[in-house]
């Protein structure tokens, strides 16, 4: 009996001691939040401008956990979030920020912080989200950010960071989003990034990175976004990318990639939605298999050396919004690819300028999407007349069919395009008079009809242009006087060219200088 009583008392003592120790530890945490306050005060002291008086309001009148932009864990009164996004702050970031040992989120984006990113950020092992974008940070990316083992999002966009991307960042196994756009980074793409097994989005656009994309990128099986545009990368289309069937956005524009694109690209990248390959040296034909990428929304293949034509099967891309293939070596004798594209009811941008397309416009061009805003056929070898069916494309903002071999009259129906802002018909073989109906295009900003064989007078309706900035009617056979309402347009601040015509009369005195 005494044995059981003794053990019972021992058990009570143990429970009491455990409770006492836990409460003591909890009290120690509560009583040890002074470093957080001191870190915030020092952060405040390093600011040189606080025009919105946000951080300037931090004082002892309220507890620091209630300071604007500061969030604490209520149970331990320690700072877990500091969000000062877009407050127009200037100055440097205090090194004592590394003392906010419970910090999980740090957002300082869209301010004017300068100097280097403090190495002390590497002490924040609980940090999950770090956003320092749109500031003026310079120097290197601290390699010891790799010690922030819980980082999920890292955003250093739009700064002045230099030198190589630290290979140590490849150890951040929980990292899901990494943004390093618009800096001055150099060197190669880190091979170690193949270890970022959780990575979903990677963006290093607008830097000076070079070399080839390493094969280790093929290990990033969760990657949906890969952006390396406007760098100095080279080699063939990165083979590693063909293994990433999860990709939804791929942008490698304006680099030095070359070679043919794989014929089955649309089959091995079935989830691709936005594909930007422009501004490289790709050769060969446009892969027909891209028509199997049924989710494709935007396709940019411009400024390459592609040959062949636009696949007729692209009419299957019912979600397509943007198709840009300008500045290649594409050719077609009959523009027959335009008819299937009438099935792309969401199409808004179609640009095939600066290629070698021939043939005549089909009447079906008027059946293209009513949502079409940009339509550009500039600098090809298209002949025949301008179809009046263009007028069916009532959503057009820009129509470019200049520098071709078009003949006949300008259709009066073009005056029925209510939102048209840019009209380029220059350098063709157009004849007849300028339709007075063009004066109905009251939203027009740019009008180019030069280098044709147009005749007759300048329509008086041109005085209706309220926003016109540039007009070139030169090198035609126009005659008569210049309408005063037109020549006096106050918006014509950039280009007014009426030279090489047979115009008569005296220029209004208020425009003679």
Secondary structure, DSSP 8 states (H G I E B T S, - for coil): -HHHHHHHHHHHHHHHHHHHHHHHHHHHHHTT-HHHHHHHHHHHHTEEEETT-SGGG-STTS-GGGSTTEEEETTTTEEEEEE-TTS-EEE---GGGGG-TT--EEE--SSEE-SB--GGGGG-TT--EEE--SS--EE---GGGGG-TT--EEE--SSEEEE---GGGGG-TT--EEE--SSEE-SB--GGGGG-TT--EEE--SS--EE---GGGGG-TT--EEE--SSEEEEES-GGGGG-TT-SEEE--SSEEEEE--TTHHHHSTT--EEE--SSEEESB--GGGGG-TT--EEE--SS--BS---GGGGG-TT--EEE--SS----SS-THHHHGGG-TT--EEE--SS--EEE--GGGGGS-TT--EEE--SSEEEE---GGGGG-TT-SEEE--SSEEEE---GGGGG-TT--EEE--SSEE-SB--GGGGG-TT--EEE--SS--EE---GGGGG-SS--EEE--SSEEEEE--HHHHT-TT--SEEE--SSEEES---GGG--
